[in-house]
């Protein structure tokens, strides 16, 4: 039989569990994949992490990559470069 404090803790954990926001993780290796990840991230209702593979991504031209979060999108977007080799967005 569970003690009362442990039972109460379990009940609180079950009540709070649905409040944990899911997260989406993307790994991209080219500009098209990068844009697809941004498009999905802008309105998927999740915190997102986009990991960009090592390389040179030519995004200097206006309109190459677009991200406009929906007004209801109150989640984070983190973009991470490769940790072993240079990732250049230029």
Biopython code that builds the backbone (N, CA, C, O; Angstrom):
import numpy as np
from Bio.PDB.StructureBuilder import StructureBuilder

atoms = [
    (1, "UNK", "N", (0.846, -1.169, 0.000)),
    (1, "UNK", "CA", (0.000, 0.000, 0.000)),
    (1, "UNK", "C", (0.899, 1.242, 0.000)),
    (1, "UNK", "O", (1.890, 1.296, 0.728)),
    (2, "UNK", "N", (0.545, 2.245, -0.825)),
    (2, "UNK", "CA", (1.335, 3.463, -0.914)),
    (2, "UNK", "C", (1.030, 4.381, 0.249)),
    (2, "UNK", "O", (-0.102, 4.454, 0.728)),
    (3, "UNK", "N", (2.036, 5.064, 0.684)),
    (3, "UNK", "CA", (1.803, 6.061, 1.737)),
    (3, "UNK", "C", (1.045, 7.243, 1.151)),
    (3, "UNK", "O", (1.050, 7.450, -0.062)),
    (4, "UNK", "N", (0.393, 8.018, 2.011)),
    (4, "UNK", "CA", (-0.405, 9.154, 1.536)),
    (4, "UNK", "C", (0.433, 10.188, 0.789)),
    (4, "UNK", "O", (-0.012, 10.658, -0.258)),
    (5, "UNK", "N", (1.634, 10.575, 1.269)),
    (5, "UNK", "CA", (2.422, 11.559, 0.514)),
    (5, "UNK", "C", (2.801, 11.056, -0.880)),
    (5, "UNK", "O", (2.781, 11.824, -1.842)),
    (6, "UNK", "N", (3.144, 9.782, -0.993)),
    (6, "UNK", "CA", (3.514, 9.228, -2.293)),
    (6, "UNK", "C", (2.299, 9.171, -3.209)),
    (6, "UNK", "O", (2.414, 9.454, -4.402)),
    (7, "UNK", "N", (1.155, 8.815, -2.680)),
    (7, "UNK", "CA", (-0.074, 8.785, -3.474)),
    (7, "UNK", "C", (-0.414, 10.176, -3.979)),
    (7, "UNK", "O", (-0.807, 10.342, -5.133)),
    (8, "UNK", "N", (-0.265, 11.173, -3.122)),
    (8, "UNK", "CA", (-0.551, 12.549, -3.513)),
    (8, "UNK", "C", (0.409, 13.006, -4.603)),
    (8, "UNK", "O", (-0.002, 13.669, -5.555)),
    (9, "UNK", "N", (1.691, 12.653, -4.470)),
    (9, "UNK", "CA", (2.681, 13.020, -5.467)),
    (9, "UNK", "C", (2.352, 12.380, -6.812)),
    (9, "UNK", "O", (2.456, 13.038, -7.847)),
    (10, "UNK", "N", (1.962, 11.125, -6.814)),
    (10, "UNK", "CA", (1.586, 10.443, -8.054)),
    (10, "UNK", "C", (0.371, 11.102, -8.696)),
    (10, "UNK", "O", (0.323, 11.258, -9.916)),
    (11, "UNK", "N", (-0.599, 11.487, -7.893)),
    (11, "UNK", "CA", (-1.797, 12.146, -8.415)),
    (11, "UNK", "C", (-1.440, 13.476, -9.065)),
    (11, "UNK", "O", (-1.957, 13.796, -10.136)),
    (12, "UNK", "N", (-0.567, 14.252, -8.438)),
    (12, "UNK", "CA", (-0.149, 15.532, -9.007)),
    (12, "UNK", "C", (0.610, 15.302, -10.309)),
    (12, "UNK", "O", (0.407, 16.035, -11.277)),
    (13, "UNK", "N", (1.466, 14.315, -10.346)),
    (13, "UNK", "CA", (2.234, 14.016, -11.560)),
    (13, "UNK", "C", (1.303, 13.642, -12.713)),
    (13, "UNK", "O", (1.525, 14.072, -13.845)),
    (14, "UNK", "N", (0.288, 12.865, -12.449)),
    (14, "UNK", "CA", (-0.650, 12.473, -13.498)),
    (14, "UNK", "C", (-1.464, 13.659, -13.993)),
    (14, "UNK", "O", (-1.763, 13.753, -15.183)),
    (15, "UNK", "N", (-1.817, 14.549, -13.106)),
    (15, "UNK", "CA", (-2.581, 15.733, -13.498)),
    (15, "UNK", "C", (-1.727, 16.658, -14.354)),
    (15, "UNK", "O", (-2.222, 17.241, -15.319)),
    (16, "UNK", "N", (-0.450, 16.799, -14.012)),
    (16, "UNK", "CA", (0.430, 17.726, -14.718)),
    (16, "UNK", "C", (0.996, 17.142, -16.012)),
    (16, "UNK", "O", (1.464, 17.900, -16.862)),
    (17, "UNK", "N", (0.968, 15.853, -16.184)),
    (17, "UNK", "CA", (1.577, 15.216, -17.357)),
    (17, "UNK", "C", (1.079, 15.780, -18.678)),
    (17, "UNK", "O", (1.903, 16.004, -19.565)),
    (18, "UNK", "N", (-0.208, 16.024, -18.869)),
    (18, "UNK", "CA", (-0.646, 16.558, -20.159)),
    (18, "UNK", "C", (-0.155, 17.971, -20.428)),
    (18, "UNK", "O", (-0.240, 18.433, -21.566)),
    (19, "UNK", "N", (0.353, 18.671, -19.428)),
    (19, "UNK", "CA", (0.815, 20.030, -19.603)),
    (19, "UNK", "C", (2.217, 20.111, -20.208)),
    (19, "UNK", "O", (2.661, 21.194, -20.588)),
    (20, "UNK", "N", (2.911, 18.992, -20.302)),
    (20, "UNK", "CA", (4.250, 18.971, -20.871)),
    (20, "UNK", "C", (4.121, 19.065, -22.391)),
    (20, "UNK", "O", (3.482, 18.223, -23.021)),
    (21, "UNK", "N", (4.727, 20.086, -22.965)),
    (21, "UNK", "CA", (4.636, 20.291, -24.406)),
    (21, "UNK", "C", (5.569, 19.336, -25.138)),
    (21, "UNK", "O", (6.714, 19.143, -24.729)),
    (22, "UNK", "N", (5.081, 18.742, -26.214)),
    (22, "UNK", "CA", (5.959, 17.885, -27.016)),
    (22, "UNK", "C", (6.980, 18.747, -27.757)),
    (22, "UNK", "O", (6.817, 19.962, -27.873)),
    (23, "UNK", "N", (8.002, 18.121, -28.239)),
    (23, "UNK", "CA", (9.035, 18.841, -28.984)),
    (23, "UNK", "C", (9.280, 18.132, -30.308)),
    (23, "UNK", "O", (9.202, 16.906, -30.397)),
    (24, "UNK", "N", (9.576, 18.916, -31.327)),
    (24, "UNK", "CA", (9.900, 18.356, -32.638)),
    (24, "UNK", "C", (11.375, 18.622, -32.921)),
    (24, "UNK", "O", (11.884, 19.714, -32.666)),
    (25, "UNK", "N", (12.043, 17.617, -33.447)),
    (25, "UNK", "CA", (13.457, 17.726, -33.797)),
    (25, "UNK", "C", (13.609, 17.460, -35.286)),
    (25, "UNK", "O", (13.071, 16.486, -35.813)),
    (26, "UNK", "N", (14.343, 18.329, -35.952)),
    (26, "UNK", "CA", (14.597, 18.197, -37.378)),
    (26, "UNK", "C", (16.098, 18.184, -37.606)),
    (26, "UNK", "O", (16.838, 18.884, -36.914)),
    (27, "UNK", "N", (16.549, 17.402, -38.560)),
    (27, "UNK", "CA", (17.942, 17.435, -39.001)),
    (27, "UNK", "C", (17.907, 17.749, -40.487)),
    (27, "UNK", "O", (17.259, 17.042, -41.259)),
    (28, "UNK", "N", (18.599, 18.802, -40.888)),
    (28, "UNK", "CA", (18.567, 19.225, -42.276)),
    (28, "UNK", "C", (19.960, 19.200, -42.884)),
    (28, "UNK", "O", (20.955, 19.434, -42.199)),
    (29, "UNK", "N", (20.020, 18.910, -44.187)),
    (29, "UNK", "CA", (21.301, 18.816, -44.878)),
    (29, "UNK", "C", (21.363, 19.712, -46.114)),
    (29, "UNK", "O", (22.383, 19.749, -46.802)),
    (30, "UNK", "N", (20.269, 20.438, -46.399)),
    (30, "UNK", "CA", (20.278, 21.369, -47.526)),
    (30, "UNK", "C", (19.229, 22.455, -47.283)),
    (30, "UNK", "O", (18.437, 22.371, -46.344)),
    (31, "UNK", "N", (19.236, 23.468, -48.140)),
    (31, "UNK", "CA", (18.357, 24.621, -47.959)),
    (31, "UNK", "C", (16.886, 24.242, -48.058)),
    (31, "UNK", "O", (16.064, 24.794, -47.327)),
    (32, "UNK", "N", (16.534, 23.312, -48.946)),
    (32, "UNK", "CA", (15.139, 22.887, -49.083)),
    (32, "UNK", "C", (14.642, 22.221, -47.809)),
    (32, "UNK", "O", (13.543, 22.515, -47.339)),
    (33, "UNK", "N", (15.450, 21.323, -47.246)),
    (33, "UNK", "CA", (15.085, 20.677, -45.983)),
    (33, "UNK", "C", (14.980, 21.700, -44.857)),
    (33, "UNK", "O", (14.105, 21.600, -43.996)),
    (34, "UNK", "N", (15.878, 22.686, -44.868)),
    (34, "UNK", "CA", (15.874, 23.740, -43.851)),
    (34, "UNK", "C", (14.551, 24.512, -43.916)),
    (34, "UNK", "O", (13.913, 24.743, -42.889)),
    (35, "UNK", "N", (14.142, 24.910, -45.128)),
    (35, "UNK", "CA", (12.884, 25.633, -45.274)),
    (35, "UNK", "C", (11.695, 24.764, -44.876)),
    (35, "UNK", "O", (10.764, 25.254, -44.236)),
    (36, "UNK", "N", (11.710, 23.488, -45.242)),
    (36, "UNK", "CA", (10.620, 22.587, -44.850)),
    (36, "UNK", "C", (10.510, 22.487, -43.331)),
    (36, "UNK", "O", (9.408, 22.468, -42.783)),
    (37, "UNK", "N", (11.651, 22.423, -42.656)),
    (37, "UNK", "CA", (11.647, 22.364, -41.187)),
    (37, "UNK", "C", (11.104, 23.662, -40.596)),
    (37, "UNK", "O", (10.325, 23.633, -39.643)),
    (38, "UNK", "N", (11.512, 24.797, -41.157)),
    (38, "UNK", "CA", (11.001, 26.087, -40.675)),
    (38, "UNK", "C", (9.499, 26.205, -40.894)),
    (38, "UNK", "O", (8.780, 26.700, -40.026)),
    (39, "UNK", "N", (9.025, 25.754, -42.042)),
    (39, "UNK", "CA", (7.595, 25.819, -42.354)),
    (39, "UNK", "C", (6.794, 24.978, -41.376)),
    (39, "UNK", "O", (5.750, 25.412, -40.890)),
    (40, "UNK", "N", (7.274, 23.787, -41.088)),
    (40, "UNK", "CA", (6.591, 22.921, -40.122)),
    (40, "UNK", "C", (6.646, 23.534, -38.726)),
    (40, "UNK", "O", (5.651, 23.530, -38.002)),
    (41, "UNK", "N", (7.810, 24.059, -38.353)),
    (41, "UNK", "CA", (8.010, 24.604, -37.007)),
    (41, "UNK", "C", (7.142, 25.820, -36.724)),
    (41, "UNK", "O", (6.757, 26.052, -35.578)),
    (42, "UNK", "N", (6.833, 26.588, -37.743)),
    (42, "UNK", "CA", (6.122, 27.843, -37.497)),
    (42, "UNK", "C", (4.694, 27.661, -37.031)),
    (42, "UNK", "O", (4.082, 28.616, -36.553)),
    (43, "UNK", "N", (4.141, 26.455, -37.155)),
    (43, "UNK", "CA", (2.745, 26.298, -36.735)),
    (43, "UNK", "C", (2.414, 24.908, -36.197)),
    (43, "UNK", "O", (1.250, 24.509, -36.199)),
    (44, "UNK", "N", (3.418, 24.171, -35.740)),
    (44, "UNK", "CA", (3.131, 22.802, -35.292)),
    (44, "UNK", "C", (2.742, 22.689, -33.823)),
    (44, "UNK", "O", (2.477, 21.585, -33.347)),
    (45, "UNK", "N", (2.702, 23.794, -33.097)),
    (45, "UNK", "CA", (2.282, 23.746, -31.700)),
    (45, "UNK", "C", (3.263, 23.030, -30.793)),
    (45, "UNK", "O", (2.870, 22.468, -29.771)),
    (46, "UNK", "N", (4.540, 23.046, -31.160)),
    (46, "UNK", "CA", (5.575, 22.381, -30.367)),
    (46, "UNK", "C", (6.813, 23.262, -30.302)),
    (46, "UNK", "O", (7.019, 24.125, -31.155)),
    (47, "UNK", "N", (7.627, 23.041, -29.291)),
    (47, "UNK", "CA", (8.966, 23.619, -29.293)),
    (47, "UNK", "C", (9.771, 22.839, -30.317)),
    (47, "UNK", "O", (9.610, 21.625, -30.444)),
    (48, "UNK", "N", (10.632, 23.525, -31.044)),
    (48, "UNK", "CA", (11.338, 22.885, -32.149)),
    (48, "UNK", "C", (12.837, 23.106, -32.052)),
    (48, "UNK", "O", (13.303, 24.156, -31.611)),
    (49, "UNK", "N", (13.584, 22.088, -32.477)),
    (49, "UNK", "CA", (15.028, 22.199, -32.616)),
    (49, "UNK", "C", (15.378, 21.756, -34.023)),
    (49, "UNK", "O", (15.024, 20.655, -34.445)),
    (50, "UNK", "N", (16.077, 22.622, -34.748)),
    (50, "UNK", "CA", (16.554, 22.289, -36.080)),
    (50, "UNK", "C", (18.064, 22.165, -36.005)),
    (50, "UNK", "O", (18.758, 23.123, -35.666)),
    (51, "UNK", "N", (18.570, 20.980, -36.323)),
    (51, "UNK", "CA", (20.015, 20.745, -36.357)),
    (51, "UNK", "C", (20.448, 20.805, -37.814)),
    (51, "UNK", "O", (19.967, 20.047, -38.656)),
    (52, "UNK", "N", (21.370, 21.727, -38.093)),
    (52, "UNK", "CA", (21.828, 21.957, -39.456)),
    (52, "UNK", "C", (23.173, 21.254, -39.635)),
    (52, "UNK", "O", (24.134, 21.535, -38.919)),
    (53, "UNK", "N", (23.224, 20.335, -40.603)),
    (53, "UNK", "CA", (24.453, 19.592, -40.867)),
    (53, "UNK", "C", (25.554, 20.541, -41.324)),
    (53, "UNK", "O", (25.282, 21.637, -41.812)),
    (54, "UNK", "N", (26.793, 20.107, -41.161)),
    (54, "UNK", "CA", (27.942, 20.907, -41.580)),
    (54, "UNK", "C", (27.837, 21.231, -43.059)),
    (54, "UNK", "O", (27.375, 20.417, -43.859)),
    (55, "UNK", "N", (28.272, 22.431, -43.406)),
    (55, "UNK", "CA", (28.267, 22.839, -44.808)),
    (55, "UNK", "C", (28.006, 24.321, -44.952)),
    (55, "UNK", "O", (27.843, 25.039, -43.965)),
    (56, "UNK", "N", (27.968, 24.770, -46.194)),
    (56, "UNK", "CA", (27.697, 26.161, -46.524)),
    (56, "UNK", "C", (26.282, 26.241, -47.079)),
    (56, "UNK", "O", (25.952, 25.583, -48.066)),
    (57, "UNK", "N", (25.456, 27.051, -46.438)),
    (57, "UNK", "CA", (24.069, 27.225, -46.846)),
    (57, "UNK", "C", (23.904, 28.640, -47.371)),
    (57, "UNK", "O", (23.991, 29.604, -46.611)),
    (58, "UNK", "N", (23.663, 28.766, -48.683)),
    (58, "UNK", "CA", (23.521, 30.067, -49.318)),
    (58, "UNK", "C", (22.154, 30.664, -49.059)),
    (58, "UNK", "O", (21.219, 30.475, -49.837)),
    (59, "UNK", "N", (22.048, 31.387, -47.954)),
    (59, "UNK", "CA", (20.753, 31.972, -47.584)),
    (59, "UNK", "C", (20.791, 33.489, -47.627)),
    (59, "UNK", "O", (19.924, 34.152, -47.059)),
    (60, "UNK", "N", (21.805, 34.045, -48.306)),
    (60, "UNK", "CA", (21.981, 35.491, -48.328)),
    (60, "UNK", "C", (20.956, 36.240, -49.149)),
    (60, "UNK", "O", (20.745, 37.431, -48.920)),
    (61, "UNK", "N", (20.312, 35.582, -50.101)),
    (61, "UNK", "CA", (19.321, 36.251, -50.935)),
    (61, "UNK", "C", (18.009, 36.409, -50.175)),
    (61, "UNK", "O", (17.569, 35.476, -49.503)),
    (62, "UNK", "N", (17.379, 37.579, -50.272)),
    (62, "UNK", "CA", (16.086, 37.764, -49.601)),
    (62, "UNK", "C", (15.078, 36.709, -50.045)),
    (62, "UNK", "O", (14.984, 36.376, -51.226)),
    (63, "UNK", "N", (14.340, 36.201, -49.091)),
    (63, "UNK", "CA", (13.311, 35.212, -49.389)),
    (63, "UNK", "C", (13.802, 33.783, -49.481)),
    (63, "UNK", "O", (13.016, 32.876, -49.753)),
    (64, "UNK", "N", (15.116, 33.564, -49.254)),
    (64, "UNK", "CA", (15.638, 32.200, -49.339)),
    (64, "UNK", "C", (15.039, 31.331, -48.246)),
    (64, "UNK", "O", (14.556, 30.234, -48.527)),
    (65, "UNK", "N", (15.062, 31.800, -47.007)),
    (65, "UNK", "CA", (14.440, 31.088, -45.896)),
    (65, "UNK", "C", (13.438, 32.015, -45.225)),
    (65, "UNK", "O", (13.734, 33.182, -44.972)),
    (66, "UNK", "N", (12.254, 31.492, -44.938)),
    (66, "UNK", "CA", (11.207, 32.288, -44.303)),
    (66, "UNK", "C", (10.672, 31.572, -43.073)),
    (66, "UNK", "O", (10.472, 30.357, -43.077)),
    (67, "UNK", "N", (10.444, 32.349, -42.021)),
    (67, "UNK", "CA", (9.840, 31.830, -40.799)),
    (67, "UNK", "C", (8.974, 32.915, -40.195)),
    (67, "UNK", "O", (9.471, 33.969, -39.798)),
    (68, "UNK", "N", (7.694, 32.658, -40.126)),
    (68, "UNK", "CA", (6.759, 33.571, -39.477)),
    (68, "UNK", "C", (5.864, 32.725, -38.588)),
    (68, "UNK", "O", (4.972, 32.029, -39.073)),
    (69, "UNK", "N", (6.104, 32.787, -37.307)),
    (69, "UNK", "CA", (5.326, 31.962, -36.377)),
    (69, "UNK", "C", (3.878, 32.432, -36.333)),
    (69, "UNK", "O", (3.601, 33.630, -36.391)),
    (70, "UNK", "N", (2.959, 31.477, -36.230)),
    (70, "UNK", "CA", (1.550, 31.815, -36.058)),
    (70, "UNK", "C", (1.377, 32.563, -34.740)),
    (70, "UNK", "O", (2.148, 32.366, -33.801)),
    (71, "UNK", "N", (0.369, 33.414, -34.675)),
    (71, "UNK", "CA", (0.125, 34.207, -33.462)),
    (71, "UNK", "C", (-0.074, 33.312, -32.243)),
    (71, "UNK", "O", (0.221, 33.720, -31.120)),
    (72, "UNK", "N", (-0.566, 32.113, -32.453)),
    (72, "UNK", "CA", (-0.823, 31.187, -31.345)),
    (72, "UNK", "C", (0.381, 30.300, -31.032)),
    (72, "UNK", "O", (0.332, 29.497, -30.100)),
    (73, "UNK", "N", (1.451, 30.438, -31.794)),
    (73, "UNK", "CA", (2.649, 29.606, -31.606)),
    (73, "UNK", "C", (3.510, 30.222, -30.515)),
    (73, "UNK", "O", (4.294, 31.135, -30.776)),
    (74, "UNK", "N", (3.367, 29.728, -29.303)),
    (74, "UNK", "CA", (4.097, 30.258, -28.154)),
    (74, "UNK", "C", (5.126, 29.227, -27.680)),
    (74, "UNK", "O", (5.167, 28.854, -26.507)),
    (75, "UNK", "N", (5.948, 28.784, -28.621)),
    (75, "UNK", "CA", (6.938, 27.749, -28.331)),
    (75, "UNK", "C", (8.289, 28.208, -28.861)),
    (75, "UNK", "O", (8.369, 29.134, -29.668)),
    (76, "UNK", "N", (9.340, 27.559, -28.406)),
    (76, "UNK", "CA", (10.692, 27.967, -28.793)),
    (76, "UNK", "C", (11.119, 27.343, -30.115)),
    (76, "UNK", "O", (10.628, 26.288, -30.518)),
    (77, "UNK", "N", (12.045, 28.024, -30.772)),
    (77, "UNK", "CA", (12.723, 27.508, -31.960)),
    (77, "UNK", "C", (14.215, 27.660, -31.711)),
    (77, "UNK", "O", (14.706, 28.767, -31.490)),
    (78, "UNK", "N", (14.932, 26.542, -31.747)),
    (78, "UNK", "CA", (16.386, 26.547, -31.553)),
    (78, "UNK", "C", (17.010, 25.991, -32.827)),
    (78, "UNK", "O", (16.613, 24.932, -33.312)),
    (79, "UNK", "N", (17.985, 26.710, -33.362)),
    (79, "UNK", "CA", (18.715, 26.249, -34.543)),
    (79, "UNK", "C", (20.151, 25.996, -34.122)),
    (79, "UNK", "O", (20.821, 26.885, -33.596)),
    (80, "UNK", "N", (20.623, 24.770, -34.358)),
    (80, "UNK", "CA", (21.933, 24.331, -33.891)),
    (80, "UNK", "C", (22.766, 23.885, -35.088)),
    (80, "UNK", "O", (22.284, 23.142, -35.942)),
    (81, "UNK", "N", (24.007, 24.336, -35.147)),
    (81, "UNK", "CA", (24.926, 23.878, -36.186)),
    (81, "UNK", "C", (25.617, 22.596, -35.777)),
    (81, "UNK", "O", (25.578, 22.198, -34.612)),
    (82, "UNK", "N", (26.239, 21.964, -36.727)),
    (82, "UNK", "CA", (26.996, 20.737, -36.479)),
    (82, "UNK", "C", (28.088, 21.025, -35.449)),
    (82, "UNK", "O", (28.713, 22.085, -35.480)),
    (83, "UNK", "N", (28.311, 20.095, -34.555)),
    (83, "UNK", "CA", (29.308, 20.312, -33.504)),
    (83, "UNK", "C", (30.697, 19.835, -33.893)),
    (83, "UNK", "O", (31.666, 20.119, -33.188)),
    (84, "UNK", "N", (30.811, 19.113, -35.008)),
    (84, "UNK", "CA", (32.114, 18.557, -35.408)),
    (84, "UNK", "C", (32.784, 19.320, -36.553)),
    (84, "UNK", "O", (34.002, 19.252, -36.720)),
    (85, "UNK", "N", (31.991, 20.041, -37.334)),
    (85, "UNK", "CA", (32.534, 20.746, -38.496)),
    (85, "UNK", "C", (31.746, 22.049, -38.679)),
    (85, "UNK", "O", (30.642, 22.188, -38.152)),
    (86, "UNK", "N", (32.322, 23.012, -39.436)),
    (86, "UNK", "CA", (31.647, 24.301, -39.589)),
    (86, "UNK", "C", (30.301, 24.207, -40.311)),
    (86, "UNK", "O", (30.140, 23.471, -41.285)),
    (87, "UNK", "N", (29.361, 24.967, -39.806)),
    (87, "UNK", "CA", (28.070, 25.181, -40.459)),
    (87, "UNK", "C", (27.988, 26.669, -40.724)),
    (87, "UNK", "O", (28.031, 27.472, -39.792)),
    (88, "UNK", "N", (27.870, 27.043, -41.985)),
    (88, "UNK", "CA", (27.889, 28.474, -42.357)),
    (88, "UNK", "C", (26.584, 28.811, -43.055)),
    (88, "UNK", "O", (26.220, 28.217, -44.071)),
    (89, "UNK", "N", (25.890, 29.784, -42.478)),
    (89, "UNK", "CA", (24.692, 30.320, -43.101)),
    (89, "UNK", "C", (25.065, 31.660, -43.676)),
    (89, "UNK", "O", (25.241, 32.626, -42.934)),
    (90, "UNK", "N", (25.190, 31.739, -44.986)),
    (90, "UNK", "CA", (25.665, 32.989, -45.554)),
    (90, "UNK", "C", (25.111, 33.293, -46.910)),
    (90, "UNK", "O", (25.441, 34.325, -47.494)),
]
sb = StructureBuilder()
sb.init_structure("model")
sb.init_model(0)
sb.init_chain("A")
sb.init_seg("    ")
for serial, (resi, resn, name, xyz) in enumerate(atoms, 1):
    if name == "N":
        sb.init_residue(resn, " ", resi, " ")
    sb.init_atom(name, np.array(xyz, "f"), 0.0, 1.0, " ", f" {name:<3s}", serial, name[0])
structure = sb.get_structure()
